[in-house]
Amino acid sequence: DGELCSVCPGDTSVLAGLYGPAEAKLSKELPDRAALEVLLRPKVGLPGVLERSREQLLRQTCEAVLLGALHPRTAVSLVLQVLSDAGSLLSCCLNAACMALLDAGLPLAALFCGVTCALQPDGAILLDPTARQEQEARATLTFAIASSDRKVLMATTKGSCSVEEMQQCLAAAQRAASTIFQFYRDSVRRRYSKS
């Protein structure tokens, strides 16, 4: 079965479709857990090196929380279609991925969310930066944060920053995560109160 979710922070939006668990092709079958495939489709054109790199980060994050051992020898496909990119795209993809996993009812050890921080030349930290703010930033950092203990599941950095600045960005991202997890709870509550 397929589940569709749309997540829109600001003017960036991503549509997520999740398919499975289904029978896996023999070449992709894993004897002890579900095989997870993540496909990231750009708004226009074919996926390139950047999309492949982000697919790997997204897959690693999803695999860190997905209890795939409960569905061995199956395949789960997560397809993310970029509808618009006005900045903070990777964190939007992370949030869409988590919402799709949650909506599909797959067993998860924890929820996760994505937060992007832009470190300005003067040292100020901007959360959910626009594409222009990302270009002007000295560094852009995206974190995947788990709902349990606000643990970091994935971090990626573009640009240069000190260890101290990275820690400040992480602390800001962990604080922001609470708002995103509350959004997840409200979304699920709204969805199931209708039925």
Salt bridges, closest charged atoms under 4 A:
GLU29 OE2 - ARG73 NH1 2.77
ASP32 OD1 - ARG33 NH1 3.52
GLU37 OE2 - LYS28 NZ 3.57
GLU55 OE2 - ARG52 NH1 2.91
GLU63 OE2 - ARG59 NE 3.82
ASP103 OD2 - ARG191 NH1 2.93
GLU136 OE2 - ARG132 NE 3.10
GLU165 OE2 - ARG138 NH2 2.85
ASP186 OD1 - ARG189 NH1 3.03
